[in-house]
C-alpha cells in the first residue's frame, strides 16, 4: 500500500490573479466618474444667471463656485480610505446616489433665487467631487504596476464631465428649462449608479483593508510621497479645477464684448476636453519615460501659459490656443503624478494616499477662484495679480519636482 505524501504548504505557490477584463471595468468606472464630475460642476456653467438674478458681487460668485470644490477635496480623504475597505463598486454607487439630493437642491435654490441655499446646495454637491478618490485605487488594482499610469490616465478621462457640464448645461437650460435640466442630471446619476451596481466588479487582486479609518489616514500622512505628490497635484489638478469653474467668469469679465455666456461655456468645454485628452497621454508617457520628467514638462508648460494669459492679450486665436496649451499641460501632469503615486506607495495604502493627494488637488482648485475674486482690479479690469501668483507657485513646484526621486515601475522579467 502506497502512502501519498502531502505537499508541504511552503512549496505551494499561489498563482498571480488573472486580470482579464480590466479595461472594460475601468471604462465603466470612467463613465461613472463623468456623471459625478458633471454633477460636481452643476453650478459653474450657470454662474452668470445666478449672479444676475441674485445680484451677486465678485466675492459671492467666488464663494459660490469654490464651495463644491472645497467639500469635494476634503471628502476625498475619507472616501479614498473607505474605498480600501469597501471597494469601488459600493463606493461608486454610494457617491452617485448621495449626489442626487444635492443636484435637486441646486435646482430649488436657483428657482427661488436664494444665494445662501445655493451655497448649502454647493456644499452637498461636493460629495459628487469625491468620486475621483474611488476610481484611482479601483483602476490601479486591475492593472500591473507597469501599466497603472495608463489605467489611471483612462479613468482620469472622467474629468470630461466638466466639459459636459460647461457645454451641455447652459444649452439644456435654454432648450428644456432650468429645473428640467437638473432633473436630467439627477436622472443620469441614478442610471449610472444602477449600471455600476449591476455590472462593475472588483479586481481579483483587490483585497479589503480592515484597518480603521483614522489610523489609515494617519499612516498615509506619515509617508513622504503623500506630501510630495500632494503639492504637485495641487498645481496640476487644482489649476484645472480652478479654470474649469472660473473660466466662464474670467472670459465674460475680461472680454465682455467678444464672448457671451454660451461662448464662454464652449471655451470652457474645450479647455476641459484638452486636459482630458492629455491625461492618459501623460500616464502612458510616464510609464515609458518616468513620471518625473513628464511632470516637469507639465509644470513648465503651466508656468509659460499662465505668464502669457497674465499679459491679457486681445481675445482671439492667441488666447484660445494658450488656454488649450495650459489645459494640455495640466492634463499631462495629472496623468504623470498619479503614475508616480502607485509605484511609490505601499499597496495597502494606495486608497488612503490617493484620497489625500486627490484632496490636495481639490484644495488646489478651491483657493484660486477666491484669490482671483480678491485680486481682481476693477479699475484696469484685470486678473493679472492672481495669474502672476500661479506663475510663482508653478515655478516653485518645478524646483521641488526637480529635487524628487523618480519612480518607474519595472516590468517583470520574462519567465524562461
C-alpha positions in Angstrom: 0.0 0.0 0.0 1.5 3.3 -1.1 1.0 6.3 1.1 0.8 9.7 -0.6 3.0 12.3 1.0 1.2 15.7 1.2 2.8 18.6 -0.5 4.3 21.0 2.1 2.5 24.2 2.4 5.7 26.1 1.9 6.0 24.5 -1.6 2.6 25.7 -2.7 3.0 28.8 -4.9 -0.1 30.9 -5.1 -0.6 32.0 -8.8 -0.9 35.6 -9.6 -4.6 36.7 -10.1 -5.9 36.8 -13.6 -6.7 40.4 -14.6 -8.8 39.9 -17.6 -11.5 42.4 -18.4 -9.7 45.2 -16.6 -10.1 47.8 -19.4 -13.8 47.3 -19.6 -14.1 47.8 -15.9 -12.0 50.9 -16.0 -14.1 52.3 -18.8 -17.3 51.8 -16.8 -15.7 53.5 -13.8 -14.7 56.3 -16.2 -18.3 56.8 -17.2 -19.4 56.8 -13.6 -16.8 59.5 -12.9 -18.1 61.5 -15.9 -21.5 61.6 -14.3 -20.1 62.6 -11.0 -18.0 65.4 -12.4 -21.0 66.7 -14.4 -22.9 66.9 -11.1 -20.0 68.4 -9.2 -19.8 71.2 -11.8 -23.5 71.8 -12.0 -23.3 75.4 -10.6 -20.4 76.9 -12.5 -21.8 76.9 -16.1 -24.9 78.9 -14.9 -23.0 81.3 -12.7 -23.9 84.3 -14.8 -27.6 83.5 -14.4 -27.2 83.3 -10.6 -25.1 86.5 -10.5 -27.7 88.5 -12.4 -30.8 87.0 -10.8 -29.4 87.3 -7.2 -27.3 90.5 -7.7 -24.1 88.8 -6.6 -20.7 90.6 -6.3 -17.2 89.1 -7.2 -16.8 87.7 -3.7 -20.1 86.0 -3.6 -19.6 84.4 -7.0 -16.2 83.1 -5.9 -17.7 81.6 -2.7 -20.5 80.0 -4.7 -18.0 78.4 -7.1 -15.4 77.4 -4.5 -17.7 75.7 -2.0 -18.4 72.4 -4.0 -14.6 72.3 -4.7 -13.7 72.5 -1.1 -16.1 69.8 0.1 -15.2 67.6 -2.8 -11.5 68.0 -1.9 -11.7 67.3 1.8 -14.2 64.5 1.3 -11.7 62.6 -0.9 -9.6 61.8 2.1 -12.4 59.9 3.7 -13.7 58.4 0.5 -10.3 57.2 -0.6 -9.7 55.4 2.7 -13.2 53.9 2.6 -12.6 52.6 -0.9 -9.7 50.5 0.5 -12.2 48.8 2.8 -15.5 48.6 0.8 -14.2 48.5 -2.8 -15.1 50.6 -5.9 -18.5 49.0 -6.6 -20.1 50.0 -3.3 -18.4 53.4 -3.1 -19.1 54.4 -6.7 -22.8 53.6 -6.2 -23.0 55.4 -2.8 -21.3 58.6 -4.1 -23.5 58.8 -7.2 -26.7 58.3 -5.2 -25.7 60.7 -2.5 -25.2 63.4 -5.1 -28.8 63.2 -6.3 -30.4 65.3 -3.5 -27.6 67.9 -3.8 -28.4 68.4 -7.5 -32.1 68.7 -6.7 -31.4 71.3 -4.0 -29.3 73.3 -6.5 -32.4 73.3 -8.7 -34.6 74.5 -5.9 -32.1 77.2 -4.8 -31.8 78.6 -8.3 -35.6 78.5 -8.9 -36.4 80.6 -5.8 -33.3 82.8 -6.1 -31.7 82.0 -2.7 -28.0 82.6 -2.6 -27.4 81.0 0.8 -29.4 78.0 -0.1 -27.3 77.7 -3.3 -24.2 77.7 -1.1 -25.6 75.0 1.1 -26.5 73.0 -2.0 -23.0 73.5 -3.3 -21.6 72.2 -0.1 -23.6 69.0 -0.5 -22.7 68.9 -4.2 -19.1 68.5 -3.2 -20.0 64.8 -2.5 -20.0 64.2 -6.2 -16.4 65.5 -6.4 -15.2 62.8 -4.1 -15.8 60.2 -6.9 -12.2 60.6 -8.2 -10.8 59.1 -5.0 -12.8 55.9 -5.6 -11.6 55.3 -9.2 -7.8 55.6 -8.8 -7.4 52.6 -6.4 -10.1 50.7 -8.2 -8.4 51.2 -11.6 -4.9 50.5 -10.2 -6.0 47.1 -8.9 -7.0 46.0 -12.4 -3.5 46.5 -13.9 0.1 45.5 -13.1 2.3 48.3 -11.7 4.0 48.9 -15.1 0.6 49.8 -16.7 -1.0 51.8 -13.9 -0.2 55.1 -15.5 -2.2 54.0 -18.5 -5.1 52.7 -16.3 -5.3 55.9 -14.1 -5.0 58.0 -17.2 -8.0 56.3 -18.8 -10.0 56.7 -15.6 -8.9 60.3 -15.3 -10.7 61.0 -18.6 -13.9 61.0 -16.5 -12.9 64.7 -16.0 -14.7 65.1 -19.3 -17.8 65.6 -17.1 -16.6 69.1 -16.5 -16.6 69.7 -20.3 -20.1 68.1 -20.5 -21.2 70.5 -17.7 -19.7 73.5 -19.4 -21.1 72.7 -22.9 -24.4 71.0 -22.2 -25.8 72.6 -19.1 -26.3 76.2 -20.5 -27.7 74.8 -23.7 -30.1 72.4 -21.8 -31.2 75.3 -19.6 -32.1 77.3 -22.7 -33.8 74.5 -24.5 -35.7 72.5 -21.8 -35.6 74.9 -18.9 -33.6 75.4 -15.7 -35.4 72.9 -13.4 -35.7 70.1 -16.0 -32.0 70.3 -16.7 -31.2 69.5 -13.1 -33.8 66.7 -13.1 -32.0 65.3 -16.1 -28.6 65.4 -14.3 -30.1 63.7 -11.3 -31.6 61.0 -13.6 -28.2 60.4 -15.2 -26.7 59.9 -11.7 -29.4 57.3 -10.8 -29.0 55.4 -14.1 -25.2 55.3 -13.7 -25.4 54.1 -10.1 -27.6 51.2 -11.3 -25.1 50.3 -14.0 -22.3 50.4 -11.6 -24.1 48.2 -9.0 -25.1 45.5 -11.5 -22.0 45.4 -13.8 -18.9 46.7 -12.0 -16.8 44.2 -10.2 -13.7 44.3 -8.1 -10.3 43.2 -9.4 -9.2 39.7 -8.3 -6.0 41.4 -7.0 -8.0 43.7 -4.7 -8.2 42.9 -1.0 -10.3 44.7 1.6 -8.4 46.5 4.2 -9.9 46.3 7.7 -7.6 48.9 9.2 -9.7 51.6 10.9 -10.2 54.9 9.0 -8.3 57.3 11.3 -5.1 55.2 11.6 -5.2 54.5 7.9 -5.2 58.2 7.1 -2.6 58.9 9.7 -0.4 56.3 8.1 -0.8 57.9 4.7 0.1 61.3 6.1 3.4 59.8 7.6 4.6 58.9 4.1 6.8 61.5 2.4 5.4 60.5 -1.0 1.9 61.7 0.2 3.1 65.2 0.8 5.3 65.4 -2.3 2.6 64.2 -4.7 0.0 66.4 -2.9 2.0 69.5 -3.7 2.4 68.7 -7.3 -1.1 67.5 -7.8 -2.4 70.7 -6.1 -0.8 72.6 -9.0 -1.9 70.4 -12.0 -5.3 69.3 -10.9 -6.0 72.3 -8.8 -5.3 74.6 -11.7 -7.6 72.5 -13.9 -10.5 72.6 -11.4 -10.0 76.4 -10.8 -10.1 77.3 -14.5 -12.9 74.9 -15.2 -15.1 76.7 -12.6 -13.8 80.2 -13.1 -13.0 80.5 -16.8 -16.6 81.5 -17.8 -16.4 84.3 -15.3 -13.0 85.3 -16.4 -13.9 85.4 -20.1 -17.2 87.3 -19.5 -15.4 89.8 -17.3 -12.2 90.4 -19.4 -13.8 90.1 -22.9 -17.5 91.2 -22.4 -17.9 92.5 -25.9 -16.4 89.4 -27.6 -17.7 86.5 -25.5 -21.2 85.7 -24.4 -22.4 83.1 -21.8 -22.8 80.2 -24.3 -19.4 81.1 -26.0 -17.7 81.1 -22.6 -19.2 77.7 -21.9 -18.0 76.3 -25.2 -14.4 77.7 -24.5 -14.5 76.1 -21.0 -15.7 72.8 -22.5 -12.8 72.8 -25.0 -10.4 73.7 -22.1 -11.6 70.6 -20.1 -11.5 68.4 -23.2 -7.9 69.3 -23.9 -6.9 68.3 -20.3 -9.0 65.1 -20.6 -7.3 64.0 -23.8 -3.8 64.9 -22.4 -4.3 63.0 -19.1 -4.0 59.4 -20.4 -1.1 60.5 -22.7 0.6 61.8 -19.6 0.1 58.4 -17.9 1.4 56.4 -20.8 4.4 58.7 -21.3 5.1 58.4 -17.5 5.1 54.6 -17.8 7.6 54.8 -20.6 9.9 57.7 -19.6 9.3 58.1 -15.9 6.7 60.3 -14.2 9.3 62.9 -13.1 10.3 64.2 -16.5 6.7 64.3 -17.7 5.6 66.2 -14.5 8.4 68.7 -15.0 7.4 69.3 -18.7 3.8 69.8 -17.5 4.8 72.4 -14.8 6.9 74.3 -17.3 4.0 74.4 -19.7 1.7 75.7 -17.0 4.1 78.5 -16.0 4.7 79.6 -19.6 1.0 79.7 -20.5 0.0 81.4 -17.3 2.5 84.1 -18.0 1.1 84.7 -21.5 -2.5 84.8 -20.1 -1.4 87.2 -17.5 -0.4 89.7 -20.2 -4.2 89.8 -21.1 -3.8 89.6 -24.9 -6.7 90.6 -27.1 -9.4 88.0 -27.5 -8.8 85.7 -30.5 -6.8 82.8 -31.7 -3.9 83.5 -29.3 -5.9 83.4 -26.1 -7.8 80.3 -27.3 -4.6 78.4 -28.2 -2.8 79.5 -24.9 -5.7 78.2 -22.8 -5.7 74.9 -24.7 -2.0 74.5 -24.2 -2.4 75.3 -20.5 -5.1 72.7 -20.2 -3.0 70.1 -22.1 0.0 70.8 -19.8 -2.3 70.3 -16.7 -3.6 67.0 -18.2 -0.1 65.7 -18.8 0.8 66.5 -15.2 -2.3 64.8 -13.8 -1.5 61.6 -15.6 2.2 61.7 -14.6 1.6 62.5 -10.9 -0.7 59.5 -10.4 1.6 57.3 -12.3 4.2 58.5 -9.7 1.9 57.6 -6.7 1.3 53.9 -7.5 4.9 52.6 -7.6 5.9 54.8 -4.6 3.1 53.7 -2.2 2.6 50.5 -0.2 -0.3 48.5 -1.8 -2.4 48.6 1.4 -2.2 52.4 1.5 -2.9 53.2 -2.2 -6.5 54.3 -1.5 -5.6 56.4 1.6 -2.7 58.1 -0.2 -4.9 58.6 -3.3 -7.5 60.2 -1.1 -5.1 62.7 0.4 -3.4 63.5 -2.9 -6.8 63.9 -4.6 -7.9 66.1 -1.7 -4.8 68.3 -2.2 -5.7 68.6 -5.9 -9.2 69.7 -5.0 -7.9 72.2 -2.4 -5.6 73.5 -5.1 -8.8 74.3 -7.1 -10.6 75.8 -4.1 -8.3 78.8 -3.4 -7.6 80.2 -6.9 -11.3 81.3 -7.5 -11.2 83.1 -4.2 -7.8 84.6 -4.9 -9.0 85.7 -8.4 -12.0 87.4 -6.9 -10.0 89.1 -4.2 -7.2 90.3 -6.5 -9.5 91.5 -9.4 -8.7 95.1 -10.3 -11.9 96.7 -11.4 -10.1 99.9 -12.4 -8.0 98.1 -15.0 -10.4 95.2 -15.4 -7.5 92.8 -14.8 -6.8 89.5 -13.0 -3.1 89.8 -13.6 -2.1 89.6 -9.9 -3.8 86.2 -9.5 -2.2 84.8 -12.6 1.2 86.0 -11.5 0.7 84.1 -8.3 0.1 81.0 -10.4 3.3 81.6 -12.3 5.3 81.9 -9.0 3.7 78.8 -7.4 4.3 76.8 -10.6 7.9 77.8 -10.7 8.2 76.7 -7.1 6.7 73.3 -8.0 9.3 73.0 -10.8 12.1 73.4 -8.3 10.6 70.9 -5.8 9.8 68.4 -8.5 13.3 68.5 -9.8 14.6 67.5 -6.4 12.5 64.4 -6.1 13.5 60.9 -7.0 11.8 59.3 -10.0 9.7 56.1 -9.6 9.4 54.0 -12.7 7.8 50.6 -12.1 10.0 47.8 -13.5 8.4 45.3 -15.9 8.6 41.8 -14.7 11.3 39.7 -16.4 10.1 37.1 -18.8 10.0 33.6 -17.5 12.3 31.1 -19.1 
